[in-house]
Each structure stands twice: as C-alpha cells, then as structure tokens.
Amino acid sequence: MSVAKGKPITIRFDTHYSLNKAKEWHPSVVANVSAMKDVAVDRVLLRVGHGDGFTTFMDALSGYEFGAFCEEREANQAYAQSAAERLVQMKLPISILQEFQRKLADHFRERARGP
C-alpha cells in the first residue's frame, strides 16, 4: 500500500463483517507509522477464543477501540454487532482489561441497536 509522505498514519487490521469467517478474528491496530519512508508492517490477528498473553489482548482491545473511534464517524450496525459478539468471547486475565472489554462491548451493542 502506498500513502503520500507526510504525517504518521494509523493502520487498522480487521475482518469485514460480511466475510464468512469474520467473527473468528479480533482486530489489530498499528499507530504512528511513518509515511516518510518504506516500512514493513507485519501483523497477525488474534483468533477469537485464543490468546496467551497480556500484549495479545491489549492489541485486540486497541483494535476495537480504534474501530469504535472510526465507527463514531460513520455508524455501521452490522460492524457493531460483529464487534460486540467477538469482544464478549475474550477471556481477559485482569480486571482492568475486563472493565475495558465490558465498556467496549456495551458501546458496540448500543450502536448495533441503531438510532
């Protein structure tokens, strides 16, 4: 992918809700990627129902947070429903992450209901 030189960009990796296996993967986000030079961004999405460490869960939650930010600009009920369903399947190891997960899931469930 090519982008114009300039300010850093953020790249969000997520499955489109209309794909057959979209609900099997959590999103990921890479922030502050330099657009001043060629950069390789290699990302592996976390499979729903899996995860073995703090960083994998943080990455997925950040992907949902960024998705919520983007969705605020252009509401998409189907994406919100898909995100809520994937989020609630995460088995997070500490309470602060569980609280963050709950708030994101509540946000997406509300958005899935529509206006």
KOLLO-798697 format. One record per atom (N, C-alpha, C): x, y, z negated; atom name; chain; residue number from 1; residue in one letter. Coordinates in steps of 0.001 Angstrom, whole numbers. Example, Ala and Ser with C-alpha at 12.3 -4.5 7.8 and 13.67 -1.06 7.14 Angstrom:
2
<x 13190 y -5690 z -7800 name N chain A resi 1 resn A> $
<x 12300 y -4500 z -7800 name CA chain A resi 1 resn A> $
<x 13200 y -3300 z -7800 name C chain A resi 1 resn A> $
<x 12850 y -2250 z -7080 name N chain A resi 2 resn S> $
<x 13670 y -1060 z -7140 name CA chain A resi 2 resn S> $
<x 12900 y 30 z -7870 name C chain A resi 2 resn S> $
//
This chain:
115
<x 850 y -1157 z 0 name N chain A resi 1 resn M> $
<x 0 y 0 z 0 name CA chain A resi 1 resn M> $
<x 898 y 1223 z 0 name C chain A resi 1 resn M> $
<x 556 y 2206 z 760 name N chain A resi 2 resn S> $
<x 1318 y 3441 z 820 name CA chain A resi 2 resn S> $
<x 484 y 4573 z 249 name C chain A resi 2 resn S> $
<x 1133 y 5438 z -505 name N chain A resi 3 resn V> $
<x 470 y 6623 z -1036 name CA chain A resi 3 resn V> $
<x 1373 y 7822 z -782 name C chain A resi 3 resn V> $
<x 780 y 8983 z -716 name N chain A resi 4 resn A> $
<x 1556 y 10199 z -491 name CA chain A resi 4 resn A> $
<x 2440 y 10484 z -1695 name C chain A resi 4 resn A> $
<x 3620 y 11021 z -1423 name N chain A resi 5 resn K> $
<x 4511 y 11397 z -2519 name CA chain A resi 5 resn K> $
<x 3845 y 12478 z -3350 name C chain A resi 5 resn K> $
<x 4153 y 12457 z -4619 name N chain A resi 6 resn G> $
<x 3577 y 13472 z -5491 name CA chain A resi 6 resn G> $
<x 3540 y 13010 z -6929 name C chain A resi 6 resn G> $
<x 2419 y 13266 z -7552 name N chain A resi 7 resn K> $
<x 2252 y 12918 z -8955 name CA chain A resi 7 resn K> $
<x 2175 y 11408 z -9135 name C chain A resi 7 resn K> $
<x 2478 y 10930 z -10351 name N chain A resi 8 resn P> $
<x 2337 y 9490 z -10631 name CA chain A resi 8 resn P> $
<x 893 y 9039 z -10427 name C chain A resi 8 resn P> $
<x 723 y 7780 z -10079 name N chain A resi 9 resn I> $
<x -612 y 7226 z -9862 name CA chain A resi 9 resn I> $
<x -858 y 6085 z -10845 name C chain A resi 9 resn I> $
<x -2114 y 5712 z -10986 name N chain A resi 10 resn T> $
<x -2514 y 4575 z -11801 name CA chain A resi 10 resn T> $
<x -3160 y 3560 z -10879 name C chain A resi 10 resn T> $
<x -2783 y 2305 z -11034 name N chain A resi 11 resn I> $
<x -3314 y 1233 z -10184 name CA chain A resi 11 resn I> $
<x -4131 y 288 z -11050 name C chain A resi 11 resn I> $
<x -5362 y 55 z -10646 name N chain A resi 12 resn R> $
<x -6251 y -858 z -11368 name CA chain A resi 12 resn R> $
<x -6443 y -2113 z -10528 name C chain A resi 12 resn R> $
<x -6223 y -3257 z -11165 name N chain A resi 13 resn F> $
<x -6445 y -4553 z -10529 name CA chain A resi 13 resn F> $
<x -7696 y -5142 z -11159 name C chain A resi 13 resn F> $
<x -8666 y -5472 z -10345 name N chain A resi 14 resn D> $
<x -9902 y -6056 z -10864 name CA chain A resi 14 resn D> $
<x -10556 y -6836 z -9735 name C chain A resi 14 resn D> $
<x -11418 y -7757 z -10098 name N chain A resi 15 resn T> $
<x -12149 y -8513 z -9096 name CA chain A resi 15 resn T> $
<x -13458 y -7784 z -8796 name C chain A resi 15 resn T> $
<x -13872 y -7800 z -7560 name N chain A resi 16 resn H> $
<x -15141 y -7181 z -7197 name CA chain A resi 16 resn H> $
<x -16260 y -8096 z -7676 name C chain A resi 16 resn H> $
<x -17252 y -7525 z -8329 name N chain A resi 17 resn Y> $
<x -18337 y -8304 z -8931 name CA chain A resi 17 resn Y> $
<x -19069 y -9208 z -7951 name C chain A resi 17 resn Y> $
<x -18972 y -8942 z -6641 name N chain A resi 18 resn S> $
<x -19698 y -9752 z -5665 name CA chain A resi 18 resn S> $
<x -18943 y -11020 z -5251 name C chain A resi 18 resn S> $
<x -17689 y -11162 z -5649 name N chain A resi 19 resn L> $
<x -16921 y -12354 z -5289 name CA chain A resi 19 resn L> $
<x -17370 y -13565 z -6098 name C chain A resi 19 resn L> $
<x -17264 y -14741 z -5516 name N chain A resi 20 resn N> $
<x -17724 y -15968 z -6176 name CA chain A resi 20 resn N> $
<x -17114 y -16198 z -7547 name C chain A resi 20 resn N> $
<x -15839 y -15972 z -7699 name N chain A resi 21 resn K> $
<x -15156 y -16271 z -8958 name CA chain A resi 21 resn K> $
<x -14753 y -15004 z -9717 name C chain A resi 21 resn K> $
<x -15438 y -13911 z -9452 name N chain A resi 22 resn A> $
<x -15095 y -12630 z -10064 name CA chain A resi 22 resn A> $
<x -15157 y -12676 z -11584 name C chain A resi 22 resn A> $
<x -16097 y -13429 z -12127 name N chain A resi 23 resn K> $
<x -16280 y -13458 z -13581 name CA chain A resi 23 resn K> $
<x -15255 y -14334 z -14294 name C chain A resi 23 resn K> $
<x -14287 y -14861 z -13559 name N chain A resi 24 resn E> $
<x -13259 y -15711 z -14166 name CA chain A resi 24 resn E> $
<x -11994 y -14949 z -14530 name C chain A resi 24 resn E> $
<x -11937 y -13647 z -14223 name N chain A resi 25 resn W> $
<x -10699 y -12893 z -14417 name CA chain A resi 25 resn W> $
<x -10945 y -11575 z -15114 name C chain A resi 25 resn W> $
<x -10030 y -11208 z -16003 name N chain A resi 26 resn H> $
<x -10056 y -9895 z -16642 name CA chain A resi 26 resn H> $
<x -9243 y -8924 z -15788 name C chain A resi 26 resn H> $
<x -9549 y -7622 z -15877 name N chain A resi 27 resn P> $
<x -8792 y -6639 z -15107 name CA chain A resi 27 resn P> $
<x -7442 y -6315 z -15736 name C chain A resi 27 resn P> $
<x -6664 y -5550 z -15019 name N chain A resi 28 resn S> $
<x -5361 y -5092 z -15482 name CA chain A resi 28 resn S> $
<x -5156 y -3690 z -14914 name C chain A resi 28 resn S> $
<x -4321 y -2903 z -15562 name N chain A resi 29 resn V> $
<x -4036 y -1560 z -15078 name CA chain A resi 29 resn V> $
<x -2558 y -1250 z -15294 name C chain A resi 29 resn V> $
<x -1978 y -540 z -14339 name N chain A resi 30 resn V> $
<x -597 y -82 z -14450 name CA chain A resi 30 resn V> $
<x -646 y 1436 z -14307 name C chain A resi 30 resn V> $
<x -229 y 2133 z -15353 name N chain A resi 31 resn A> $
<x -288 y 3592 z -15355 name CA chain A resi 31 resn A> $
<x 1083 y 4194 z -15069 name C chain A resi 31 resn A> $
<x 1053 y 5414 z -14586 name N chain A resi 32 resn N> $
<x 2265 y 6201 z -14354 name CA chain A resi 32 resn N> $
<x 3239 y 5569 z -13370 name C chain A resi 32 resn N> $
<x 2728 y 5062 z -12270 name N chain A resi 33 resn V> $
<x 3589 y 4519 z -11226 name CA chain A resi 33 resn V> $
<x 4105 y 5688 z -10390 name C chain A resi 33 resn V> $
<x 5388 y 5744 z -10190 name N chain A resi 34 resn S> $
<x 5992 y 6833 z -9427 name CA chain A resi 34 resn S> $
<x 5651 y 6700 z -7954 name C chain A resi 34 resn S> $
<x 5191 y 7790 z -7395 name N chain A resi 35 resn A> $
<x 4910 y 7819 z -5961 name CA chain A resi 35 resn A> $
<x 6057 y 8500 z -5208 name C chain A resi 35 resn A> $
<x 7186 y 8630 z -5868 name N chain A resi 36 resn M> $
<x 8342 y 9294 z -5267 name CA chain A resi 36 resn M> $
<x 9287 y 8309 z -4578 name C chain A resi 36 resn M> $
<x 9099 y 7006 z -4827 name N chain A resi 37 resn K> $
<x 9978 y 6004 z -4231 name CA chain A resi 37 resn K> $
<x 9218 y 4693 z -4090 name C chain A resi 37 resn K> $
<x 9778 y 3748 z -3362 name N chain A resi 38 resn D> $
<x 9160 y 2431 z -3233 name CA chain A resi 38 resn D> $
<x 9224 y 1713 z -4573 name C chain A resi 38 resn D> $
<x 8098 y 1141 z -4969 name N chain A resi 39 resn V> $
<x 8010 y 442 z -6252 name CA chain A resi 39 resn V> $
<x 7235 y -856 z -6039 name C chain A resi 39 resn V> $
<x 7750 y -1949 z -6584 name N chain A resi 40 resn A> $
<x 7027 y -3219 z -6549 name CA chain A resi 40 resn A> $
<x 6216 y -3331 z -7831 name C chain A resi 40 resn A> $
<x 4930 y -3619 z -7690 name N chain A resi 41 resn V> $
<x 4057 y -3811 z -8848 name CA chain A resi 41 resn V> $
<x 3514 y -5229 z -8752 name C chain A resi 41 resn V> $
<x 3996 y -6077 z -9612 name N chain A resi 42 resn D> $
<x 3603 y -7488 z -9613 name CA chain A resi 42 resn D> $
<x 2709 y -7709 z -10825 name C chain A resi 42 resn D> $
<x 1474 y -8118 z -10592 name N chain A resi 43 resn R> $
<x 529 y -8266 z -11687 name CA chain A resi 43 resn R> $
<x -149 y -9614 z -11623 name C chain A resi 43 resn R> $
<x -375 y -10220 z -12773 name N chain A resi 44 resn V> $
<x -1129 y -11464 z -12891 name CA chain A resi 44 resn V> $
<x -2318 y -11178 z -13793 name C chain A resi 44 resn V> $
<x -3517 y -11436 z -13299 name N chain A resi 45 resn L> $
<x -4706 y -11198 z -14108 name CA chain A resi 45 resn L> $
<x -4877 y -12304 z -15146 name C chain A resi 45 resn L> $
<x -5432 y -11925 z -16297 name N chain A resi 46 resn L> $
<x -5704 y -12877 z -17368 name CA chain A resi 46 resn L> $
<x -7010 y -13599 z -17061 name C chain A resi 46 resn L> $
<x -6972 y -14913 z -17105 name N chain A resi 47 resn R> $
<x -8163 y -15728 z -16847 name CA chain A resi 47 resn R> $
<x -9095 y -15645 z -18055 name C chain A resi 47 resn R> $
<x -10385 y -15486 z -17803 name N chain A resi 48 resn V> $
<x -11379 y -15436 z -18874 name CA chain A resi 48 resn V> $
<x -11311 y -16742 z -19661 name C chain A resi 48 resn V> $
<x -11323 y -16630 z -20984 name N chain A resi 49 resn G> $
<x -11232 y -17803 z -21845 name CA chain A resi 49 resn G> $
<x -9819 y -18203 z -22177 name C chain A resi 49 resn G> $
<x -8841 y -17451 z -21664 name N chain A resi 50 resn H> $
<x -7438 y -17737 z -21920 name CA chain A resi 50 resn H> $
<x -6774 y -16529 z -22567 name C chain A resi 50 resn H> $
<x -5547 y -16645 z -22862 name N chain A resi 51 resn G> $
<x -4783 y -15555 z -23453 name CA chain A resi 51 resn G> $
<x -4041 y -16068 z -24663 name C chain A resi 51 resn G> $
<x -2780 y -15753 z -24715 name N chain A resi 52 resn D> $
<x -1989 y -16318 z -25801 name CA chain A resi 52 resn D> $
<x -1166 y -15279 z -26540 name C chain A resi 52 resn D> $
<x -1433 y -14031 z -26272 name N chain A resi 53 resn G> $
<x -632 y -13045 z -26955 name CA chain A resi 53 resn G> $
<x -1257 y -11679 z -26965 name C chain A resi 53 resn G> $
<x -777 y -10886 z -27876 name N chain A resi 54 resn F> $
<x -1256 y -9525 z -28070 name CA chain A resi 54 resn F> $
<x -1185 y -8721 z -26777 name C chain A resi 54 resn F> $
<x -79 y -8817 z -26055 name N chain A resi 55 resn T> $
<x 95 y -7989 z -24865 name CA chain A resi 55 resn T> $
<x -872 y -8358 z -23735 name C chain A resi 55 resn T> $
<x -1195 y -9631 z -23588 name N chain A resi 56 resn T> $
<x -2141 y -10009 z -22538 name CA chain A resi 56 resn T> $
<x -3529 y -9456 z -22842 name C chain A resi 56 resn T> $
<x -3911 y -9477 z -24116 name N chain A resi 57 resn F> $
<x -5215 y -8929 z -24491 name CA chain A resi 57 resn F> $
<x -5241 y -7411 z -24349 name C chain A resi 57 resn F> $
<x -4155 y -6758 z -24742 name N chain A resi 58 resn M> $
<x -4066 y -5304 z -24602 name CA chain A resi 58 resn M> $
<x -4157 y -4908 z -23133 name C chain A resi 58 resn M> $
<x -3509 y -5658 z -22273 name N chain A resi 59 resn D> $
<x -3546 y -5371 z -20848 name CA chain A resi 59 resn D> $
<x -4981 y -5464 z -20317 name C chain A resi 59 resn D> $
<x -5685 y -6539 z -20676 name N chain A resi 60 resn A> $
<x -7065 y -6710 z -20206 name CA chain A resi 60 resn A> $
<x -7974 y -5616 z -20760 name C chain A resi 60 resn A> $
<x -7855 y -5309 z -22043 name N chain A resi 61 resn L> $
<x -8680 y -4248 z -22624 name CA chain A resi 61 resn L> $
<x -8401 y -2904 z -21959 name C chain A resi 61 resn L> $
<x -7145 y -2642 z -21646 name N chain A resi 62 resn S> $
<x -6801 y -1398 z -20940 name CA chain A resi 62 resn S> $
<x -7441 y -1363 z -19554 name C chain A resi 62 resn S> $
<x -7488 y -2510 z -18900 name N chain A resi 63 resn G> $
<x -8143 y -2589 z -17603 name CA chain A resi 63 resn G> $
<x -9624 y -2259 z -17698 name C chain A resi 63 resn G> $
<x -10287 y -2770 z -18745 name N chain A resi 64 resn Y> $
<x -11703 y -2449 z -18949 name CA chain A resi 64 resn Y> $
<x -11887 y -981 z -19307 name C chain A resi 64 resn Y> $
<x -10984 y -443 z -20126 name N chain A resi 65 resn E> $
<x -11082 y 967 z -20496 name CA chain A resi 65 resn E> $
<x -10975 y 1849 z -19250 name C chain A resi 65 resn E> $
<x -10029 y 1537 z -18398 name N chain A resi 66 resn F> $
<x -9877 y 2301 z -17169 name CA chain A resi 66 resn F> $
<x -11100 y 2117 z -16274 name C chain A resi 66 resn F> $
<x -11654 y 901 z -16241 name N chain A resi 67 resn G> $
<x -12875 y 649 z -15481 name CA chain A resi 67 resn G> $
<x -14035 y 1486 z -15997 name C chain A resi 67 resn G> $
<x -14128 y 1635 z -17323 name N chain A resi 68 resn A> $
<x -15185 y 2464 z -17921 name CA chain A resi 68 resn A> $
<x -15005 y 3923 z -17509 name C chain A resi 68 resn A> $
<x -13763 y 4374 z -17488 name N chain A resi 69 resn F> $
<x -13469 y 5744 z -17062 name CA chain A resi 69 resn F> $
<x -13906 y 5954 z -15610 name C chain A resi 69 resn F> $
<x -13535 y 5039 z -14743 name N chain A resi 70 resn C> $
<x -13894 y 5162 z -13321 name CA chain A resi 70 resn C> $
<x -15401 y 5078 z -13137 name C chain A resi 70 resn C> $
<x -16032 y 4209 z -13901 name N chain A resi 71 resn E> $
<x -17460 y 3997 z -13773 name CA chain A resi 71 resn E> $
<x -18249 y 5231 z -14226 name C chain A resi 71 resn E> $
<x -17710 y 5991 z -15135 name N chain A resi 72 resn E> $
<x -18383 y 7216 z -15570 name CA chain A resi 72 resn E> $
<x -18565 y 8169 z -14395 name C chain A resi 72 resn E> $
<x -17670 y 8093 z -13441 name N chain A resi 73 resn R> $
<x -17728 y 8998 z -12294 name CA chain A resi 73 resn R> $
<x -18713 y 8497 z -11243 name C chain A resi 73 resn R> $
<x -18880 y 7193 z -11152 name N chain A resi 74 resn E> $
<x -19782 y 6604 z -10159 name CA chain A resi 74 resn E> $
<x -20376 y 5325 z -10751 name C chain A resi 74 resn E> $
<x -21556 y 5441 z -11308 name N chain A resi 75 resn A> $
<x -22187 y 4315 z -12011 name CA chain A resi 75 resn A> $
<x -22423 y 3129 z -11081 name C chain A resi 75 resn A> $
<x -22161 y 1917 z -11597 name N chain A resi 76 resn N> $
<x -22361 y 697 z -10836 name CA chain A resi 76 resn N> $
<x -22877 y -358 z -11815 name C chain A resi 76 resn N> $
<x -24180 y -585 z -11794 name N chain A resi 77 resn Q> $
<x -24803 y -1512 z -12739 name CA chain A resi 77 resn Q> $
<x -24265 y -2931 z -12592 name C chain A resi 77 resn Q> $
<x -24002 y -3376 z -11372 name N chain A resi 78 resn A> $
<x -23513 y -4739 z -11163 name CA chain A resi 78 resn A> $
<x -22123 y -4913 z -11774 name C chain A resi 78 resn A> $
<x -21241 y -3904 z -11589 name N chain A resi 79 resn Y> $
<x -19915 y -4000 z -12201 name CA chain A resi 79 resn Y> $
<x -20032 y -3984 z -13717 name C chain A resi 79 resn Y> $
<x -20871 y -3119 z -14247 name N chain A resi 80 resn A> $
<x -21032 y -3020 z -15699 name CA chain A resi 80 resn A> $
<x -21497 y -4354 z -16280 name C chain A resi 80 resn A> $
<x -22431 y -5025 z -15627 name N chain A resi 81 resn Q> $
<x -22914 y -6330 z -16097 name CA chain A resi 81 resn Q> $
<x -21791 y -7354 z -16070 name C chain A resi 81 resn Q> $
<x -21032 y -7369 z -14989 name N chain A resi 82 resn S> $
<x -19917 y -8299 z -14864 name CA chain A resi 82 resn S> $
<x -18866 y -8043 z -15940 name C chain A resi 82 resn S> $
<x -18531 y -6773 z -16168 name N chain A resi 83 resn A> $
<x -17530 y -6425 z -17180 name CA chain A resi 83 resn A> $
<x -18001 y -6850 z -18572 name C chain A resi 83 resn A> $
<x -19254 y -6594 z -18902 name N chain A resi 84 resn A> $
<x -19781 y -6961 z -20219 name CA chain A resi 84 resn A> $
<x -19714 y -8472 z -20430 name C chain A resi 84 resn A> $
<x -20072 y -9237 z -19420 name N chain A resi 85 resn E> $
<x -20049 y -10697 z -19535 name CA chain A resi 85 resn E> $
<x -18628 y -11228 z -19733 name C chain A resi 85 resn E> $
<x -17669 y -10640 z -19042 name N chain A resi 86 resn R> $
<x -16278 y -11084 z -19187 name CA chain A resi 86 resn R> $
<x -15700 y -10661 z -20527 name C chain A resi 86 resn R> $
<x -16010 y -9453 z -20950 name N chain A resi 87 resn L> $
<x -15466 y -8921 z -22204 name CA chain A resi 87 resn L> $
<x -15847 y -9766 z -23417 name C chain A resi 87 resn L> $
<x -17108 y -10154 z -23499 name N chain A resi 88 resn V> $
<x -17564 y -10861 z -24709 name CA chain A resi 88 resn V> $
<x -16934 y -12247 z -24852 name C chain A resi 88 resn V> $
<x -16292 y -12738 z -23813 name N chain A resi 89 resn Q> $
<x -15655 y -14053 z -23882 name CA chain A resi 89 resn Q> $
<x -14223 y -14004 z -24416 name C chain A resi 89 resn Q> $
<x -13710 y -12792 z -24651 name N chain A resi 90 resn M> $
<x -12348 y -12676 z -25170 name CA chain A resi 90 resn M> $
<x -12323 y -13072 z -26648 name C chain A resi 90 resn M> $
<x -11334 y -13849 z -27033 name N chain A resi 91 resn K> $
<x -11134 y -14270 z -28422 name CA chain A resi 91 resn K> $
<x -9920 y -13524 z -28962 name C chain A resi 91 resn K> $
<x -10164 y -12344 z -29491 name N chain A resi 92 resn L> $
<x -9075 y -11467 z -29901 name CA chain A resi 92 resn L> $
<x -8604 y -11777 z -31317 name C chain A resi 92 resn L> $
<x -7292 y -11676 z -31546 name N chain A resi 93 resn P> $
<x -6707 y -12133 z -32807 name CA chain A resi 93 resn P> $
<x -6776 y -11150 z -33974 name C chain A resi 93 resn P> $
<x -7008 y -9865 z -33712 name N chain A resi 94 resn I> $
<x -7030 y -8919 z -34834 name CA chain A resi 94 resn I> $
<x -8255 y -8009 z -34756 name C chain A resi 94 resn I> $
<x -8655 y -7493 z -35897 name N chain A resi 95 resn S> $
<x -9916 y -6757 z -35997 name CA chain A resi 95 resn S> $
<x -9947 y -5471 z -35180 name C chain A resi 95 resn S> $
<x -8849 y -4756 z -35077 name N chain A resi 96 resn I> $
<x -8865 y -3511 z -34308 name CA chain A resi 96 resn I> $
<x -9138 y -3790 z -32833 name C chain A resi 96 resn I> $
<x -8594 y -4872 z -32310 name N chain A resi 97 resn L> $
<x -8871 y -5240 z -30918 name CA chain A resi 97 resn L> $
<x -10314 y -5713 z -30767 name C chain A resi 97 resn L> $
<x -10824 y -6414 z -31761 name N chain A resi 98 resn Q> $
<x -12216 y -6868 z -31730 name CA chain A resi 98 resn Q> $
<x -13178 y -5677 z -31712 name C chain A resi 98 resn Q> $
<x -12857 y -4645 z -32487 name N chain A resi 99 resn E> $
<x -13682 y -3442 z -32513 name CA chain A resi 99 resn E> $
<x -13651 y -2738 z -31160 name C chain A resi 99 resn E> $
<x -12491 y -2634 z -30577 name N chain A resi 100 resn F> $
<x -12338 y -2031 z -29257 name CA chain A resi 100 resn F> $
<x -13131 y -2832 z -28220 name C chain A resi 100 resn F> $
<x -13030 y -4149 z -28297 name N chain A resi 101 resn Q> $
<x -13772 y -5038 z -27397 name CA chain A resi 101 resn Q> $
<x -15276 y -4813 z -27550 name C chain A resi 101 resn Q> $
<x -15746 y -4739 z -28781 name N chain A resi 102 resn R> $
<x -17180 y -4556 z -29043 name CA chain A resi 102 resn R> $
<x -17679 y -3239 z -28454 name C chain A resi 102 resn R> $
<x -16916 y -2168 z -28662 name N chain A resi 103 resn K> $
<x -17326 y -860 z -28145 name CA chain A resi 103 resn K> $
<x -17361 y -844 z -26621 name C chain A resi 103 resn K> $
<x -16373 y -1456 z -25993 name N chain A resi 104 resn L> $
<x -16374 y -1532 z -24530 name CA chain A resi 104 resn L> $
<x -17542 y -2372 z -24024 name C chain A resi 104 resn L> $
<x -17790 y -3517 z -24656 name N chain A resi 105 resn A> $
<x -18904 y -4375 z -24244 name CA chain A resi 105 resn A> $
<x -20235 y -3641 z -24407 name C chain A resi 105 resn A> $
<x -20405 y -2928 z -25529 name N chain A resi 106 resn D> $
<x -21635 y -2142 z -25739 name CA chain A resi 106 resn D> $
<x -21796 y -1100 z -24645 name C chain A resi 106 resn D> $
<x -20710 y -424 z -24311 name N chain A resi 107 resn H> $
<x -20741 y 590 z -23253 name CA chain A resi 107 resn H> $
<x -21199 y -22 z -21935 name C chain A resi 107 resn H> $
<x -20591 y -1138 z -21550 name N chain A resi 108 resn F> $
<x -20945 y -1747 z -20275 name CA chain A resi 108 resn F> $
<x -22359 y -2318 z -20287 name C chain A resi 108 resn F> $
<x -22797 y -2891 z -21406 name N chain A resi 109 resn R> $
<x -24186 y -3392 z -21479 name CA chain A resi 109 resn R> $
<x -25184 y -2251 z -21300 name C chain A resi 109 resn R> $
<x -24896 y -1118 z -21925 name N chain A resi 110 resn E> $
<x -25773 y 50 z -21787 name CA chain A resi 110 resn E> $
<x -25804 y 532 z -20352 name C chain A resi 110 resn E> $
<x -24638 y 584 z -19709 name N chain A resi 111 resn R> $
<x -24560 y 1031 z -18316 name CA chain A resi 111 resn R> $
<x -25248 y 36 z -17380 name C chain A resi 111 resn R> $
<x -25212 y -1243 z -17722 name N chain A resi 112 resn A> $
<x -25846 y -2264 z -16872 name CA chain A resi 112 resn A> $
<x -27381 y -2125 z -16878 name C chain A resi 112 resn A> $
<x -27912 y -1590 z -17976 name N chain A resi 113 resn R> $
<x -29370 y -1382 z -18051 name CA chain A resi 113 resn R> $
<x -29838 y -275 z -17125 name C chain A resi 113 resn R> $
<x -28928 y 602 z -16766 name N chain A resi 114 resn G> $
<x -29259 y 1677 z -15829 name CA chain A resi 114 resn G> $
<x -29820 y 2908 z -16505 name C chain A resi 114 resn G> $
<x -30159 y 3891 z -15668 name N chain A resi 115 resn P> $
<x -30653 y 5181 z -16180 name CA chain A resi 115 resn P> $
<x -32025 y 5085 z -16795 name C chain A resi 115 resn P> $
//
